[in-house]
Amino acid sequence: MSTVLVVEDSVTQREMITDLLKGSGLNVTVASDGVEALERIQGNRPDLVVLDIVMPRMNGYEVCRRLKADPKTQHVPIVMCSSKGEEFDRYWGMKQGADAYIAKPFQPTELVGTVKQLLRG
């Protein structure tokens, strides 16, 4: 079973995304900001990361850059999930190495579908 790391500072959003992914048969681990996410990934590499952008301590762009620059994690797919829904934000997210970009609010099927598609590779 695949493991997804959900990195989201909003408790409500984190729980909603976690429930959605668990409901579709995935293992889910969580982190509340970028620094915690990097610590979690060092200990236990997930199969995919769902990453918020606006977070305390380290934003999602920085986390994405670090993961993609590290040979141990560069192949882990990253789905950026953010309230920053402008075209530029999407472009910038993909430029940092994200594999997909979903703007909030999103349809549950869009998130689950994107995650499942990336996990299939």
Long-range contacts (C-beta under 8 A, 24 or more apart in sequence): 1-25, 1-26, 1-27, 2-26, 2-27, 2-47, 2-48, 2-119, 3-27, 3-28, 3-29, 3-44, 3-46, 3-47, 3-48, 4-28, 4-29, 4-46, 4-47, 4-48, 4-49, 4-50, 4-115, 5-29, 5-30, 5-31, 5-37, 5-40, 5-41, 5-46, 5-48, 5-49, 5-50, 6-30, 6-31, 6-50, 7-31, 7-32, 7-33, 7-34, 7-36, 7-37, 7-49, 7-50, 7-51, 7-52, 7-55, 7-60, 7-63, 8-32, 8-50, 8-52, 8-55, 8-81, 9-33, 9-52, 9-54, 9-55, 9-56, 10-52, 13-52, 13-104, 17-50, 17-81, 17-111, 20-108, 20-111, 20-112, 21-50, 21-111, 21-112, 21-115, 24-112, 24-115, 24-116, 26-115, 33-57, 33-58, 34-58, 34-59, 34-60, 34-62, 34-63, 37-63, 38-63, 38-66, 38-67, 41-67, 41-73, 41-76, 45-72, 45-73, 45-76, 46-76, 47-76, 47-77, 47-119, 48-76, 48-77, 48-78, 48-79, 48-115, 48-118, 48-119, 49-76, 49-77, 49-78, 49-79, 50-79, 50-81, 50-111, 50-115, 51-78, 51-79, 51-80, 51-81, 51-98, 52-80, 52-81, 52-82, 53-80, 53-82, 53-84, 53-89, 53-93, 54-82, 54-83, 54-84, 60-93, 61-92, 61-93, 61-96, 64-93, 64-96, 64-97, 64-98, 65-96, 65-97, 67-97, 68-96, 68-97, 77-118, 77-119, 77-121, 79-111, 79-114, 79-115, 79-118, 81-106, 81-111
